[in-house]
Amino acid sequence: MDQVSPATTIDTGQERSAIEAACWGTRGSIASPGPDTVKFGGNTPCLEVRVRDGRRFIFDAGTGIRPLGVNMMEEAGTPDAVVFLTHFHWDHIQGFPFFQPLYHSDASIRIIGPNQAHADIQKLFVTQMASINFPVPFAELSAKKEFSNLDGGAWEEDGFCVRAMRVRHPSFTVGHRIDYDGVSLAYIPDNELAGERYDVEKGWRKRLVDFLGDVDVLIHDAMFTDDEYGSKLDWGHSTFGQTVELAHEAGAKKVLFFHHDPCRSDQELSEIVDFHRVQAAARGYSVEIDAAAERDEIIG
């Protein structure tokens, strides 16, 4: 496993946070490995969250879930996990067939995602691994697997709560909020805060702000600059500035730009972060601003 960068911690009055979280994939649309994406990463979306008792929760199964699975197999114990999916676009499920714990007969993997026009989640993955798409059939996944839906409301287990809310993105897509022992984290990798094409009920913005209220860390889609967004309206993604405004409105302590454009270099992304820090300070915003980077601890 690569060396993990120094942790960014949230002050919860404890020596260590109640949860630990790190991104294993931060890039949007398609993986973009190479010398220009080393700092923030080239893998597509995957977030790992762990609690003190060893339980592991994974959000999205982009290409970042492949190295996460390798790491899990190297640890002691059975590589169990609960996997929450925001939606089923390629960049969020590309890594699923390469997730090694799925091939471990003693592992228990629960997969929870939003309903897609009454499509069965298991059948979606069976299709992904059909011979025309992938050389290894779904039947080779020997782990114990359970599939279920979470379109809205909450999923709870032993104090760990994951809430889901529909967001503005093509197909039925949700964002998640995690609350555990006084620590909160929101993960909304694909969401267009502007645009007109989405079938959401009146008052959606207020519901989103309430959903995110006073969250410790907000990981949110920030794929475009203002100049780029003009030609990409209704593509399903937000701008950096829109994301900062949402974080401020919701009272988030920290916001991490996410779903990085595959053409965006580390240098460009760093300059964008610096620009929005200056802009936010000038407006008197207290939210801390950064870009999500692979293997960096978000909470730890």
C-alpha positions in Angstrom: 0.0 0.0 0.0 1.2 3.5 -0.8 2.2 5.8 2.0 -0.9 7.6 3.4 -0.6 11.4 3.6 -0.8 13.1 7.0 -4.4 13.1 8.3 -6.7 16.0 8.2 -8.7 15.7 11.4 -12.0 17.0 12.7 -11.9 18.2 16.3 -14.4 16.0 18.1 -12.9 16.3 21.6 -11.4 12.8 21.3 -7.9 11.6 20.8 -9.0 10.0 17.5 -12.2 10.5 15.6 -15.0 8.0 16.0 -14.6 7.2 12.3 -11.8 7.1 9.8 -12.4 8.0 6.2 -10.2 8.2 3.1 -10.8 8.4 -0.7 -9.5 5.7 -2.9 -10.8 7.4 -6.1 -11.6 11.0 -6.7 -11.7 11.4 -10.5 -14.9 11.7 -12.5 -16.1 10.1 -15.7 -13.0 8.0 -16.6 -9.8 7.0 -14.8 -6.9 9.3 -15.7 -3.6 7.9 -14.4 -0.4 9.7 -15.3 2.2 12.2 -14.1 -0.2 15.1 -14.1 -2.7 13.4 -11.7 -0.4 12.0 -9.0 -1.3 14.4 -6.2 -5.1 14.2 -6.4 -5.3 10.8 -8.0 -6.6 9.3 -11.3 -9.0 6.6 -10.0 -12.8 7.0 -10.3 -15.0 7.4 -7.2 -14.5 5.3 -4.1 -14.7 6.4 -0.4 -13.8 4.2 2.6 -15.3 4.8 6.0 -14.3 2.7 9.1 -15.4 2.7 12.7 -13.5 1.8 15.8 -14.9 -1.7 16.0 -13.5 -2.5 12.6 -16.6 -2.3 10.5 -16.0 -1.0 7.0 -18.3 1.0 4.8 -17.5 1.7 1.1 -19.2 4.4 -1.0 -19.2 3.7 -4.8 -17.2 1.1 -6.7 -15.2 3.1 -9.2 -11.7 2.0 -10.1 -10.5 3.1 -6.7 -12.2 0.1 -5.1 -9.6 -2.2 -6.8 -6.6 -1.0 -4.7 -8.9 -0.8 -1.6 -9.8 -4.4 -2.1 -6.1 -5.4 -2.4 -5.4 -3.5 0.9 -8.3 -5.3 2.6 -7.0 -8.7 1.5 -3.6 -7.9 3.1 -5.2 -7.2 6.5 -5.9 -9.7 9.2 -9.5 -11.0 9.4 -12.3 -11.5 6.9 -12.7 -8.7 4.3 -16.3 -7.9 5.0 -17.9 -4.6 3.9 -21.1 -2.7 3.2 -21.0 -1.0 -0.2 -23.3 1.9 -0.8 -23.8 3.1 -4.4 -24.9 6.5 -5.4 -25.9 5.3 -8.9 -24.8 3.0 -11.7 -22.9 5.1 -14.2 -19.7 3.4 -15.4 -17.3 5.5 -13.4 -19.1 4.4 -10.2 -19.1 0.7 -10.8 -16.1 0.1 -13.0 -14.1 -1.4 -10.2 -16.7 -3.8 -8.9 -15.5 -6.9 -10.9 -11.9 -6.2 -9.7 -12.8 -6.0 -6.0 -10.9 -9.0 -4.6 -13.0 -9.6 -1.4 -15.9 -10.6 -3.8 -13.8 -13.7 -4.6 -13.2 -14.6 -1.0 -15.6 -17.4 0.1 -15.7 -16.3 3.7 -16.3 -12.6 3.0 -19.7 -11.0 3.5 -20.4 -8.1 1.1 -23.6 -6.2 1.3 -24.4 -3.9 -1.7 -27.0 -1.1 -1.2 -28.0 1.2 -4.0 -30.9 3.3 -5.4 -33.7 1.6 -7.4 -33.3 2.1 -11.1 -36.7 2.0 -12.7 -37.4 -1.2 -10.8 -34.2 -2.8 -12.1 -32.8 -5.4 -9.7 -29.3 -4.4 -8.4 -27.9 -7.9 -8.6 -29.1 -8.2 -12.2 -27.3 -5.0 -13.1 -24.0 -6.5 -11.9 -24.7 -9.8 -13.6 -25.1 -7.9 -16.8 -21.9 -5.9 -16.2 -20.1 -9.3 -15.9 -21.8 -11.0 -18.9 -19.3 -12.6 -21.3 -19.7 -9.8 -23.9 -18.5 -7.3 -21.3 -16.2 -9.1 -18.9 -14.3 -12.4 -19.0 -15.2 -13.6 -15.5 -18.8 -14.4 -14.9 -20.8 -13.1 -11.9 -21.1 -16.7 -10.6 -17.4 -16.7 -9.8 -17.9 -14.2 -7.0 -17.8 -16.6 -4.1 -18.4 -14.1 -1.3 -21.7 -14.1 0.5 -23.6 -11.2 -1.2 -26.7 -9.3 -0.3 -28.4 -6.7 -2.4 -30.9 -4.1 -1.3 -32.2 -0.6 -2.1 -31.8 2.8 -0.4 -33.6 5.5 -2.4 -34.1 7.9 0.6 -34.6 7.8 4.3 -32.0 6.1 6.5 -30.1 2.9 7.0 -28.8 2.2 10.5 -26.7 -0.5 12.2 -25.2 -0.3 15.7 -25.2 3.5 15.8 -23.9 4.0 12.2 -26.4 5.9 10.2 -26.4 6.5 6.4 -29.1 8.8 5.0 -29.8 9.1 1.3 -31.3 11.9 -0.7 -32.0 12.1 -4.4 -29.8 14.6 -6.2 -29.8 16.3 -9.6 -28.0 14.0 -12.0 -29.1 11.8 -15.0 -30.6 8.5 -13.7 -31.9 8.0 -10.2 -28.9 9.2 -8.2 -28.5 9.8 -4.5 -26.1 11.5 -2.1 -25.3 10.1 1.3 -24.8 11.6 4.7 -23.0 9.5 7.4 -23.5 10.1 11.1 -21.7 8.2 13.8 -20.9 9.1 17.4 -21.0 12.8 16.9 -19.1 12.9 13.6 -20.7 13.6 10.3 -19.6 13.3 6.6 -21.6 13.9 3.4 -20.7 12.3 0.1 -22.4 13.7 -3.0 -20.1 12.9 -5.9 -22.5 13.7 -8.8 -24.9 16.6 -8.4 -25.8 19.6 -10.6 -26.8 22.5 -8.3 -28.0 24.5 -11.3 -29.5 23.3 -14.5 -33.2 22.7 -15.4 -33.6 19.1 -16.6 -34.1 17.3 -13.3 -37.4 15.9 -12.0 -37.1 16.9 -8.4 -39.9 18.3 -6.2 -40.2 21.9 -5.3 -38.0 23.0 -2.4 -35.2 20.6 -3.3 -32.5 23.1 -2.6 -33.7 23.8 1.0 -34.1 20.1 1.6 -30.5 19.6 0.4 -29.2 22.3 2.7 -31.1 20.8 5.7 -29.8 17.4 4.7 -26.2 18.7 4.9 -26.8 21.0 7.9 -23.6 21.6 10.0 -21.8 18.6 8.5 -18.2 18.2 9.5 -17.0 17.3 6.0 -18.8 17.8 2.7 -17.4 15.9 -0.3 -19.2 17.4 -3.3 -19.1 17.3 -7.1 -17.0 20.3 -8.4 -16.1 19.3 -11.9 -16.2 22.6 -13.8 -15.0 26.2 -13.6 -17.6 28.9 -14.3 -16.2 29.4 -17.8 -16.4 25.7 -18.6 -19.9 25.3 -17.2 -21.5 27.5 -19.9 -21.1 24.7 -22.5 -21.9 21.9 -20.1 -25.2 22.9 -18.7 -27.4 19.9 -17.7 -24.5 17.5 -17.9 -25.1 16.6 -14.3 -22.2 18.4 -12.5 -21.5 21.5 -10.5 -18.9 24.2 -10.5 -16.3 24.9 -7.8 -18.0 28.2 -6.9 -21.5 26.6 -6.6 -20.1 24.0 -4.3 -18.4 26.5 -2.0 -21.7 28.4 -1.8 -23.6 25.3 -0.8 -21.0 24.4 1.8 -21.3 27.9 3.3 -25.1 27.8 3.2 -25.2 24.4 4.9 -22.7 25.4 7.6 -20.2 22.7 6.6 -16.9 22.9 8.5 -14.9 21.7 5.5 -15.6 21.1 1.8 -13.7 18.9 -0.5 -14.0 19.3 -4.3 -14.7 15.9 -5.9 -15.3 14.2 -9.2 -12.3 15.9 -10.7 -12.4 16.4 -14.5 -10.2 13.7 -16.1 -8.4 16.5 -18.0 -7.7 18.6 -14.9 -4.0 18.5 -13.9 -2.8 18.6 -10.3 -1.4 22.1 -10.9 -4.6 23.4 -12.3 -6.6 21.9 -9.4 -4.3 23.4 -6.8 -4.6 26.8 -8.4 -8.4 26.5 -8.4 -8.4 25.6 -4.6 -6.2 28.6 -3.8 -8.4 30.9 -5.8 -11.6 29.8 -4.0 -9.9 30.0 -0.6 -9.1 33.7 -1.3 -12.6 34.3 -2.6 -14.2 32.6 0.4 -12.1 34.6 2.9 -13.0 37.8 1.1 -16.7 37.0 1.6 -16.2 36.1 5.3 -16.9 32.4 4.9 -15.5 30.2 7.6 -15.6 26.9 5.6 -12.3 25.2 5.0 -11.7 24.4 1.3 -9.6 21.7 -0.3 -9.7 19.1 -3.1 -10.2 15.4 -2.3 -7.0 13.4 -2.9 -6.5 9.7 -3.1 -5.3 8.0 0.1 -5.4 11.2 2.2 -7.3 10.7 5.4 -10.4 13.0 5.4 -11.3 12.1 9.0 -8.9 10.2 11.3 
